[in-house]
Amino acid sequence: MLQFFVSSKGRSQQLDHDSGPFEFGREPRPGTHRCVLDKDPYVSKDHLRVEELPSGAVRVANLSKRVAVPLEDGSHIKVGEARELATPLRLTLGQTAIEIRKGGELPVDSTVLCTVTPPIATAGFRRALTLDPATDVPDPSQLTRWFETLVSVQRAAASSPEFYQEIARAVVDLIGLDHGLVLLRKGEKWEPVAVHSAPGAPRVNYSRTVLERVREERRTFYQGGGLEDPSVSLTGITAVVASPILDPDGGAVIGAVFGAKVRREAIGPSQLKPLHAQLVQVLAAAAAAGIARVSTEAEAARRHVQFEQFFSRELSDELDRNPELLLGQDREVSILVSDIRGFSRIAERLGARETCLLMGDILERLTARIYEHGGVVVDYVGDGILAMWNAPLAQADHAARACRAAQAMLGELPGLNECWGSKVQTTLALGIGVNTGDALVGNTGSLRRLKYGPLGNTVNLASRVEGATKQLGVPVLITGTTRALIGDSLPTRRLCRVRVVGIDAPTDLYELHGGHPTPEWLAMRDAYETALSLCEQGEWAESCAALYPILRGRREAFDQPALALLARASECLRSPPDTAFDVIELSHK
């Protein structure tokens, strides 16, 4: 086993490699064990290959095609050259220093390890910090230095390598140990992510024995009275300490903070005491808090990006605070479905590129009006939009919001026609259907791709109502359930009672007027509704007479619903049905 200690621009890391070739280079290469040094501009794409030999030496090959590799003794490994060298070995690649050592388990007898009070996450209750009377009580200046160092660690960006490096440095600076490491658990292995050593301290390995004990019992262990194994004299280790980094739930060890003392003349304690171990435990807690913060921020960012695909910024912020709103729930919702009239012919005329530009402009404008009125854009289907109100957040006036959004969408047509009229060679028009009813609302997509929206008959009926705008000749239709909620707050006209394709229950349809109603429109509305009521009661001649003021004197722009009602009443006069009827069967979507 080989160990690589890599230092560059104030950053250091330790890499363990079991067997086979190990490479260094500026770019990754799939299928190889490699350390990527992409921050060092002087490292070649493929720069160095190291392989352990049976003799205990290492073969070092210079893969670079332009620069030699300098060694500590002043010699160089030439371009294309491979040399067998003894370890420990130090060399330089660009601005990166690399030390290569034979790896080995640090000999520690786990049966004589000491421990301290478990971390808070595993203790199950909050407690005040107390010092063991048997320990040396730190003076005020020491306490100040400790707290300043801990604050420095917490201020470091947890998403950056410097965060772990600050913790490893604190193990050395706060306690006076010679080596500090931060290791993360990767599967069944421990991966050092930060290494810091006191000046002049010889390299040492970490102890898997201690780390496994920490992992199994989820608490801090230390040995501070000198290691008794005879082989320790080869390394001069006198003390070790390791504390667990716990996951946010405190149930699993995801890493560890490790420290070691070398038997040599240096500033710092000759033995570890409980207070030192507790301080390492505080550093491990800081590491756990940083990791949890990064995870929380990443999850929040991911959710926020997903939410903003569908919601206004304000609604996205609320969903970010309470993601459970995305769970499936039964809600009364108002659904809006829109469609661009004759879009297939327009697309054929424009071609793919111009069609995409047109659609982008249309959808951007219409979506802005939906967001403006607090709606959720559930989906874009071709040239159509499916939008929703009253979920995930409650909106007492959801039906009125949906209707006002429909009016605002119609208000975008003059600007669109002014911009695109000459290119599309026709007048752009919309059909919009609005329906209110119960639906199951939540994530209707998958875990991989969020699709928040409603499911149920309410959505299907809204789609059919949008289709009915083509047959009835008005741009916006709303159902009776929506009309009951908005009352007389917005101008509407009851057009008919219909049964749409695929849905047995009949529904009342109302025209939603696109703007402020004029006296002429209100008079037309009243005359039409009178004629409709007479027709539904079987008074065919009276119905035709009531429609006459609507049609009289016109040469163009006849009211399409009035013409359709007149044709219906006239047909009944020509061939009276057995009984009066009030439901129109719509033959297509």
C-alpha positions as CSV (number, residue, x, y, z in Angstrom):
1,M,0.0,0.0,0.0
2,L,1.2,3.5,-0.9
3,Q,0.3,6.8,0.7
4,F,0.6,10.1,-1.2
5,F,0.7,13.4,0.6
6,V,-0.2,16.2,-1.9
7,S,0.3,19.9,-1.2
8,S,-0.4,22.8,-3.5
9,K,-1.2,26.5,-2.9
10,G,-1.9,26.0,0.8
11,R,-4.1,22.9,0.3
12,S,-3.1,19.4,1.3
13,Q,-4.6,16.0,1.0
14,Q,-3.7,12.4,1.7
15,L,-4.4,9.6,-0.7
16,D,-4.2,5.9,0.0
17,H,-3.7,3.4,-2.9
18,D,-3.7,-0.4,-2.4
19,S,-2.1,-1.8,-5.5
20,G,-1.3,-1.2,-9.2
21,P,-0.3,2.0,-11.0
22,F,-1.3,5.4,-9.7
23,E,-1.2,8.5,-11.8
24,F,-1.0,12.3,-11.6
25,G,-2.2,14.7,-14.3
26,R,-4.2,17.8,-15.1
27,E,-7.2,15.9,-16.6
28,P,-9.1,12.8,-15.5
29,R,-8.7,9.6,-17.4
30,P,-11.4,7.0,-16.9
31,G,-10.3,3.5,-16.0
32,T,-7.2,4.7,-14.1
33,H,-6.4,5.5,-10.5
34,R,-5.4,9.1,-10.7
35,C,-5.1,12.3,-8.7
36,V,-6.3,15.2,-10.9
37,L,-4.4,18.4,-10.4
38,D,-6.6,20.7,-12.4
39,K,-5.7,23.8,-10.4
40,D,-2.0,23.7,-11.2
41,P,-1.4,25.2,-14.7
42,Y,2.1,23.7,-14.8
43,V,1.0,20.1,-14.5
44,S,0.8,18.2,-17.8
45,K,-2.4,16.4,-18.9
46,D,-0.6,13.1,-18.1
47,H,2.4,13.8,-15.9
48,L,3.4,11.0,-13.5
49,R,2.8,7.2,-12.9
50,V,3.9,5.5,-9.6
51,E,3.8,1.8,-9.0
52,E,4.9,-0.2,-5.9
53,L,7.4,-3.0,-6.6
54,P,7.7,-6.3,-4.8
55,S,11.1,-5.2,-3.5
56,G,9.4,-2.4,-1.6
57,A,10.7,0.3,-3.9
58,V,8.5,2.3,-6.3
59,R,8.8,2.7,-10.0
60,V,8.2,6.4,-11.0
61,A,7.6,7.2,-14.7
62,N,7.6,10.7,-16.1
63,L,4.6,10.7,-18.6
64,S,5.1,14.4,-19.5
65,K,6.3,15.2,-23.0
66,R,7.9,18.5,-22.1
67,V,9.2,18.8,-18.5
68,A,11.5,16.8,-16.2
69,V,10.3,15.9,-12.7
70,P,12.6,17.3,-9.9
71,L,13.4,15.1,-6.9
72,E,14.4,16.3,-3.4
73,D,18.1,15.4,-3.9
74,G,18.3,17.8,-6.8
75,S,18.2,15.1,-9.5
76,H,15.5,14.8,-12.2
77,I,13.4,12.1,-13.8
78,K,13.8,13.0,-17.5
79,V,10.9,13.1,-20.0
80,G,9.9,9.6,-20.9
81,E,12.2,8.1,-18.2
82,A,11.2,5.6,-15.4
83,R,13.3,5.1,-12.3
84,E,13.1,2.8,-9.3
85,L,13.4,4.8,-6.1
86,A,13.2,4.1,-2.4
87,T,10.5,5.5,-0.1
88,P,9.9,7.9,1.5
89,L,10.2,10.0,-1.6
90,R,9.6,13.7,-2.3
91,L,9.2,15.2,-5.8
92,T,7.6,18.2,-7.4
93,L,5.1,18.6,-10.3
94,G,4.7,22.2,-11.3
95,Q,3.6,24.0,-8.1
96,T,2.5,20.8,-6.4
97,A,4.7,18.9,-3.9
98,I,4.2,15.2,-3.5
99,E,5.5,12.9,-0.8
100,I,5.3,9.1,-1.4
101,R,5.4,6.7,1.6
102,K,4.8,3.1,2.2
103,G,1.4,2.8,4.0
104,G,0.8,0.8,7.1
105,E,-1.6,0.5,10.0
106,L,-0.7,2.6,13.0
107,P,-0.3,0.1,15.8
108,V,-2.8,0.9,18.5
109,D,-4.2,-1.5,21.1
110,S,-8.0,-0.7,21.0
111,T,-8.5,-2.4,24.4
112,V,-6.7,0.4,26.3
113,L,-8.4,3.3,24.5
114,C,-10.0,6.0,26.7
115,T,-13.2,7.9,25.9
116,V,-15.2,10.9,27.0
117,T,-18.9,11.8,27.2
118,P,-20.6,11.0,23.9
119,P,-21.4,13.7,21.4
120,I,-24.8,15.5,21.9
121,A,-26.3,13.9,18.8
122,T,-26.0,10.4,20.3
123,A,-26.6,11.4,23.9
124,G,-30.3,12.3,23.2
125,F,-30.4,15.4,25.4
126,R,-28.8,18.8,25.7
127,R,-26.3,19.4,28.5
128,A,-24.0,22.1,29.8
129,L,-20.3,22.0,29.0
130,T,-18.4,20.8,32.1
131,L,-14.7,20.3,32.6
132,D,-13.3,17.2,34.2
133,P,-11.7,18.2,37.6
134,A,-8.8,15.9,36.8
135,T,-7.9,17.9,33.7
136,D,-5.8,21.0,33.6
137,V,-8.2,24.0,33.6
138,P,-7.3,26.3,30.7
139,D,-6.6,29.9,31.5
140,P,-8.7,32.8,29.9
141,S,-6.2,33.3,27.1
142,Q,-6.3,29.7,26.1
143,L,-10.1,29.7,26.2
144,T,-10.1,32.8,24.0
145,R,-7.8,31.2,21.5
146,W,-9.9,28.1,21.4
147,F,-13.1,30.0,20.8
148,E,-11.5,32.2,18.1
149,T,-10.2,29.1,16.3
150,L,-13.7,27.4,16.5
151,V,-15.3,30.6,15.1
152,S,-12.7,30.6,12.3
153,V,-13.6,27.1,11.4
154,Q,-17.3,27.9,11.4
155,R,-16.8,30.9,9.2
156,A,-15.1,28.9,6.5
157,A,-17.3,27.9,3.6
158,A,-18.3,24.3,4.3
159,S,-18.5,23.6,0.6
160,S,-14.9,24.4,0.0
161,P,-11.8,22.3,0.7
162,E,-10.5,25.0,3.1
163,F,-13.3,24.1,5.6
164,Y,-11.8,20.7,6.2
165,Q,-8.3,22.1,6.1
166,E,-9.2,24.6,8.9
167,I,-10.4,21.7,11.1
168,A,-7.2,19.7,10.5
169,R,-5.1,22.7,11.3
170,A,-7.1,23.4,14.5
171,V,-6.2,19.9,15.7
172,V,-2.6,20.9,15.6
173,D,-2.9,24.5,16.6
174,L,-5.4,24.2,19.4
175,I,-4.1,21.1,21.1
176,G,-0.5,21.0,20.1
177,L,-0.6,17.7,18.3
178,D,1.7,17.0,15.4
179,H,-0.8,15.8,12.9
180,G,-4.5,16.5,12.2
181,L,-6.7,14.8,9.7
182,V,-10.3,15.0,8.5
183,L,-11.5,11.7,7.0
184,L,-14.8,10.9,5.4
185,R,-16.4,7.5,5.1
186,K,-16.6,6.3,1.5
187,G,-18.3,2.9,1.5
188,E,-16.1,0.7,3.6
189,K,-13.1,2.9,3.4
190,W,-11.8,6.0,5.1
191,E,-10.8,8.8,2.8
192,P,-8.6,11.7,4.1
193,V,-9.9,15.0,2.8
194,A,-7.6,17.2,4.7
195,V,-4.2,16.8,6.4
196,H,-2.2,19.3,8.4
197,S,1.2,18.6,10.1
198,A,3.3,20.7,12.5
199,P,6.5,22.0,10.9
200,G,9.2,19.3,10.9
201,A,6.9,16.5,12.1
202,P,7.5,13.2,10.2
203,R,4.6,11.7,8.3
204,V,2.5,9.1,10.0
205,N,-0.6,7.1,9.0
206,Y,-3.9,7.1,10.8
207,S,-5.2,4.1,12.8
208,R,-8.0,2.1,11.2
209,T,-8.3,0.3,14.5
210,V,-9.2,3.5,16.3
211,L,-11.5,4.7,13.5
212,E,-13.4,1.5,13.4
213,R,-13.9,1.7,17.2
214,V,-15.2,5.2,16.7
215,R,-17.5,4.1,14.0
216,E,-18.9,1.2,15.9
217,E,-19.6,3.1,19.1
218,R,-20.2,6.6,17.7
219,R,-18.1,8.3,20.3
220,T,-14.6,9.8,20.8
221,F,-11.6,7.6,21.8
222,Y,-8.1,8.6,22.7
223,Q,-4.9,7.1,24.0
224,G,-2.7,9.6,25.7
225,G,-0.1,7.7,27.9
226,G,2.2,6.4,25.2
227,L,1.6,3.4,22.9
228,E,3.0,0.3,24.3
229,D,3.4,-1.8,21.2
230,P,7.2,-2.3,20.5
231,S,6.8,-1.5,16.9
232,V,5.7,2.0,17.8
233,S,9.3,2.9,18.5
234,L,9.7,3.0,14.7
235,T,7.3,5.8,14.4
236,G,7.6,7.5,17.7
237,I,3.8,7.9,18.2
238,T,2.9,8.8,21.8
239,A,-0.8,9.7,21.5
240,V,-3.8,9.5,19.2
241,V,-7.4,10.8,19.3
242,A,-10.3,10.3,17.0
243,S,-13.9,11.7,17.2
244,P,-16.9,10.8,15.0
245,I,-18.5,13.1,12.5
246,L,-22.1,12.2,12.7
247,D,-24.9,12.5,10.1
248,P,-27.7,15.0,10.7
249,D,-29.8,12.4,12.6
250,G,-26.8,11.3,14.7
251,G,-27.3,7.7,13.8
252,A,-24.4,7.0,11.5
253,V,-20.7,8.0,11.4
254,I,-19.9,9.7,8.1
255,G,-16.4,10.7,9.0
256,A,-13.9,11.4,11.8
257,V,-11.4,14.0,13.0
258,F,-8.1,12.3,13.9
259,G,-5.0,13.6,15.6
260,A,-1.6,12.1,16.5
261,K,1.4,13.1,18.6
262,V,5.0,12.1,17.7
263,R,7.6,11.5,20.4
264,R,9.9,14.5,19.8
265,E,10.8,17.9,21.3
266,A,8.0,20.2,20.4
267,I,5.5,22.6,21.9
268,G,2.3,20.8,23.1
269,P,1.1,18.2,25.6
270,S,3.2,15.1,26.1
271,Q,0.0,13.3,26.9
272,L,-3.6,13.7,25.9
273,K,-6.2,14.4,28.6
274,P,-10.0,14.3,28.5
275,L,-10.2,18.0,27.9
276,H,-8.1,17.6,24.7
277,A,-10.4,14.8,23.5
278,Q,-13.5,16.9,24.2
279,L,-12.0,19.7,22.2
280,V,-11.4,17.4,19.2
281,Q,-15.1,16.3,19.7
282,V,-16.2,19.9,19.4
283,L,-14.2,20.2,16.1
284,A,-15.9,17.0,14.8
285,A,-19.3,18.5,15.7
286,A,-18.3,21.6,13.7
287,A,-17.5,19.4,10.8
288,A,-20.8,17.6,11.1
289,A,-22.6,21.0,11.2
290,G,-20.8,22.2,8.1
291,I,-21.6,19.1,6.2
292,A,-25.2,19.2,7.2
293,R,-25.4,22.9,6.2
294,V,-24.0,22.1,2.7
295,S,-26.5,19.3,2.3
296,T,-29.3,21.5,3.4
297,E,-28.3,24.4,1.2
298,A,-27.8,22.1,-1.8
299,E,-31.3,20.5,-1.3
300,A,-32.8,23.9,-0.9
301,A,-31.2,25.1,-4.0
302,R,-32.3,22.0,-5.9
303,R,-35.9,22.5,-4.7
304,H,-35.8,26.2,-5.5
305,V,-34.8,25.6,-9.0
306,Q,-37.5,23.0,-9.4
307,F,-40.1,25.2,-7.8
308,E,-39.3,28.3,-9.9
309,Q,-40.1,26.2,-13.0
310,F,-43.7,26.3,-12.0
311,F,-44.3,29.0,-9.4
312,S,-43.9,32.7,-8.9
313,R,-40.9,33.7,-6.8
314,E,-43.0,34.3,-3.7
315,L,-44.8,31.0,-4.0
316,S,-41.4,29.3,-4.7
317,D,-40.0,30.7,-1.4
318,E,-43.0,29.4,0.5
319,L,-42.6,25.9,-0.9
320,D,-38.9,26.0,-0.1
321,R,-39.8,26.7,3.5
322,N,-42.5,23.9,3.6
323,P,-41.8,21.2,1.0
324,E,-44.6,19.0,2.4
325,L,-47.0,21.2,0.4
326,L,-45.9,19.1,-2.6
327,L,-47.4,15.9,-1.1
328,G,-50.6,14.7,-2.7
329,Q,-53.8,16.3,-1.2
330,D,-57.4,16.7,-2.2
331,R,-58.1,20.4,-2.9
332,E,-60.7,22.5,-4.6
333,V,-58.8,24.2,-7.5
334,S,-59.5,26.4,-10.4
335,I,-57.9,25.1,-13.6
336,L,-57.1,27.2,-16.7
337,V,-56.4,25.7,-20.1
338,S,-55.3,27.8,-23.1
339,D,-54.7,27.2,-26.7
340,I,-53.5,29.2,-29.7
341,R,-56.1,29.1,-32.5
342,G,-54.9,27.7,-35.8
343,F,-51.3,27.1,-34.6
344,S,-50.6,24.2,-36.8
345,R,-51.1,26.3,-39.9
346,I,-49.1,29.1,-38.4
347,A,-46.2,26.8,-37.7
348,E,-46.3,25.3,-41.2
349,R,-46.1,28.8,-42.6
350,L,-43.2,30.1,-40.3
351,G,-40.9,27.1,-40.2
352,A,-39.2,25.6,-37.2
353,R,-36.9,28.5,-36.2
354,E,-39.4,31.3,-36.4
355,T,-42.1,29.0,-34.7
356,C,-39.8,28.5,-31.7
357,L,-39.2,32.3,-31.4
358,L,-43.0,32.9,-31.7
359,M,-43.8,30.3,-29.1
360,G,-41.2,31.6,-26.7
361,D,-42.6,35.1,-26.9
362,I,-46.2,33.9,-26.5
363,L,-45.6,31.6,-23.6
364,E,-43.4,34.2,-21.8
365,R,-46.1,36.8,-22.0
366,L,-49.0,34.5,-21.0
367,T,-47.0,32.9,-18.2
368,A,-46.2,36.3,-16.8
369,R,-49.9,37.1,-16.6
370,I,-50.6,33.8,-14.8
371,Y,-47.8,34.4,-12.3
372,E,-49.1,38.0,-11.9
373,H,-52.4,36.6,-10.6
374,G,-50.8,34.0,-8.3
375,G,-51.2,31.0,-10.5
376,V,-49.1,27.8,-10.9
377,V,-48.1,26.8,-14.4
378,V,-48.5,23.1,-14.3
379,D,-47.4,22.3,-17.9
380,Y,-46.9,23.5,-21.4
381,V,-48.4,21.2,-24.0
382,G,-47.4,22.2,-27.5
383,D,-48.9,25.7,-27.9
384,G,-51.1,25.2,-24.8
385,I,-50.8,26.1,-21.1
386,L,-52.3,24.3,-18.1
387,A,-52.4,26.5,-15.0
388,M,-53.9,26.1,-11.5
389,W,-55.0,28.2,-8.5
390,N,-55.6,27.4,-4.8
391,A,-52.8,24.9,-4.5
392,P,-50.3,24.3,-3.0
393,L,-51.3,27.5,-1.0
394,A,-54.8,28.3,-0.2
395,Q,-56.3,31.3,-2.2
396,A,-59.8,32.3,-1.1
397,D,-60.4,34.1,-4.4
398,H,-58.9,31.4,-6.6
399,A,-61.7,31.4,-9.1
400,A,-61.6,35.1,-9.6
401,R,-57.8,35.0,-9.9
402,A,-58.1,32.4,-12.7
403,C,-60.6,34.5,-14.5
404,R,-58.6,37.8,-14.2
405,A,-55.6,35.9,-15.5
406,A,-57.6,34.8,-18.5
407,Q,-58.7,38.4,-19.1
408,A,-55.0,39.6,-18.8
409,M,-53.9,36.9,-21.3
410,L,-56.4,38.2,-23.8
411,G,-54.9,41.6,-23.2
412,E,-51.6,40.4,-24.6
413,L,-53.0,39.7,-28.0
414,P,-52.8,43.3,-29.4
415,G,-49.1,43.5,-28.6
416,L,-48.5,40.0,-30.0
417,N,-50.3,40.8,-33.2
418,E,-48.5,44.0,-33.7
419,C,-45.2,42.2,-33.3
420,W,-45.9,39.1,-35.3
421,G,-48.9,39.9,-37.5
422,S,-46.8,40.5,-40.7
423,K,-44.9,37.2,-40.2
424,V,-47.8,34.9,-39.3
425,Q,-50.1,36.6,-41.9
426,T,-53.1,36.1,-39.7
427,T,-54.5,37.4,-36.5
428,L,-53.3,35.5,-33.4
429,A,-56.2,34.4,-31.2
430,L,-56.6,32.4,-28.0
431,G,-59.1,30.0,-26.6
432,I,-59.3,29.7,-22.8
433,G,-61.3,27.4,-20.6
434,V,-61.6,27.7,-16.8
435,N,-63.2,25.2,-14.5
436,T,-63.4,24.9,-10.7
437,G,-63.7,21.6,-8.8
438,D,-62.0,19.0,-6.6
439,A,-58.7,17.4,-7.7
440,L,-55.8,15.4,-6.3
441,V,-52.9,17.8,-6.2
442,G,-49.2,17.0,-5.8
443,N,-46.2,15.7,-7.6
444,T,-47.7,13.9,-10.6
445,G,-44.3,13.3,-12.1
446,S,-41.4,11.1,-10.8
447,L,-38.7,11.4,-8.2
448,R,-36.3,12.2,-11.0
449,R,-38.4,14.9,-12.6
450,L,-40.9,16.9,-10.6
451,K,-44.2,17.7,-12.2
452,Y,-46.4,19.4,-9.7
453,G,-50.1,19.5,-10.7
454,P,-53.7,18.3,-10.4
455,L,-55.3,15.0,-11.4
456,G,-59.0,14.2,-11.9
457,N,-62.2,15.1,-13.8
458,T,-61.8,18.8,-13.0
459,V,-58.8,19.0,-15.2
460,N,-60.4,17.0,-18.0
461,L,-63.5,19.2,-18.0
462,A,-61.4,22.4,-18.2
463,S,-59.7,21.0,-21.3
464,R,-63.1,20.2,-22.9
465,V,-64.3,23.7,-22.0
466,E,-61.3,25.2,-23.8
467,G,-62.2,23.1,-26.8
468,A,-65.8,24.3,-26.7
469,T,-64.6,27.9,-27.3
470,K,-64.1,26.9,-30.9
471,Q,-67.6,25.6,-31.3
472,L,-69.3,28.4,-29.5
473,G,-67.3,31.2,-31.0
474,V,-66.0,33.0,-27.9
475,P,-62.5,33.3,-26.6
476,V,-63.0,32.5,-22.9
477,L,-65.5,30.1,-21.4
478,I,-66.0,29.3,-17.7
479,T,-68.1,26.6,-16.0
480,G,-71.0,27.1,-13.7
481,T,-68.9,26.1,-10.6
482,T,-66.4,28.9,-11.4
483,R,-69.3,31.4,-12.1
484,A,-70.9,30.5,-8.7
485,L,-67.7,31.5,-6.9
486,I,-67.0,34.8,-8.7
487,G,-70.7,35.9,-8.7
488,D,-71.2,39.3,-10.4
489,S,-67.7,40.5,-9.7
490,L,-66.7,39.9,-13.3
491,P,-68.8,40.3,-16.5
492,T,-70.2,37.0,-17.7
493,R,-73.0,35.7,-20.0
494,R,-74.6,32.3,-19.6
495,L,-74.3,30.7,-23.1
496,C,-75.8,27.2,-22.7
497,R,-75.8,23.9,-20.9
498,V,-73.7,21.3,-22.6
499,R,-72.5,17.7,-22.3
500,V,-68.9,17.4,-23.5
501,V,-67.2,14.4,-25.0
502,G,-66.1,11.8,-22.5
503,I,-67.9,13.3,-19.5
504,D,-71.5,12.4,-18.8
505,A,-72.6,15.1,-16.4
506,P,-73.8,18.3,-18.1
507,T,-72.3,21.7,-17.2
508,D,-73.3,25.3,-17.6
509,L,-71.0,27.4,-19.8
510,Y,-70.5,31.1,-19.4
511,E,-68.7,33.6,-21.6
512,L,-66.2,35.7,-19.6
513,H,-66.0,39.1,-21.1
514,G,-62.5,40.2,-21.9
515,G,-62.5,43.7,-20.5
516,H,-64.8,46.3,-19.0
517,P,-68.3,45.8,-20.3
518,T,-69.9,48.5,-22.3
519,P,-73.7,49.3,-22.0
520,E,-74.1,47.8,-25.5
521,W,-72.5,44.5,-24.3
522,L,-74.6,44.4,-21.2
523,A,-77.8,45.0,-23.2
524,M,-76.8,42.2,-25.6
525,R,-76.0,39.9,-22.7
526,D,-79.4,40.4,-21.1
527,A,-81.2,39.9,-24.4
528,Y,-79.3,36.7,-25.1
529,E,-79.9,35.2,-21.7
530,T,-83.6,35.9,-22.0
531,A,-83.7,34.2,-25.4
532,L,-81.7,31.2,-24.0
533,S,-84.2,30.8,-21.1
534,L,-87.1,30.9,-23.5
535,C,-85.5,28.3,-25.8
536,E,-84.8,26.0,-22.9
537,Q,-88.5,26.3,-21.9
538,G,-89.7,25.3,-25.4
539,E,-90.8,28.9,-26.4
540,W,-89.1,28.8,-29.8
541,A,-90.8,31.7,-31.5
542,E,-90.4,33.9,-28.4
543,S,-86.7,33.0,-28.3
544,C,-86.2,34.0,-31.9
545,A,-87.9,37.3,-31.2
546,A,-85.7,38.0,-28.2
547,L,-82.6,37.5,-30.4
548,Y,-83.7,39.9,-33.0
549,P,-82.3,43.1,-31.3
550,I,-78.9,41.4,-31.0
551,L,-78.7,40.8,-34.8
552,R,-80.7,43.7,-36.2
553,G,-78.7,46.2,-38.3
554,R,-75.5,44.2,-38.4
555,R,-73.6,43.5,-41.6
556,E,-70.6,41.7,-40.1
557,A,-69.1,40.6,-36.7
558,F,-72.3,38.9,-35.7
559,D,-72.4,37.5,-32.2
560,Q,-71.7,33.8,-32.8
561,P,-73.5,32.4,-29.8
562,A,-76.6,34.4,-30.8
563,L,-76.5,33.0,-34.3
564,A,-76.1,29.5,-33.0
565,L,-79.0,29.9,-30.6
566,L,-81.2,31.4,-33.4
567,A,-80.4,28.4,-35.6
568,R,-81.3,26.0,-32.7
569,A,-84.6,27.8,-32.0
570,S,-85.5,28.0,-35.7
571,E,-84.8,24.2,-36.1
572,C,-87.1,23.5,-33.2
573,L,-89.8,25.6,-34.9
574,R,-89.3,23.7,-38.1
575,S,-89.3,20.3,-36.4
576,P,-90.5,20.5,-32.8
577,P,-88.9,18.0,-30.5
578,D,-91.2,15.8,-28.4
579,T,-90.1,17.6,-25.2
580,A,-88.3,20.8,-24.4
581,F,-84.6,20.3,-23.9
582,D,-81.8,22.3,-22.3
583,V,-78.6,20.3,-22.9
584,I,-76.4,20.6,-26.1
585,E,-74.3,17.6,-27.0
586,L,-70.9,18.7,-28.1
587,S,-69.7,16.3,-30.8
588,H,-65.9,16.8,-30.6
589,K,-63.2,18.0,-28.2
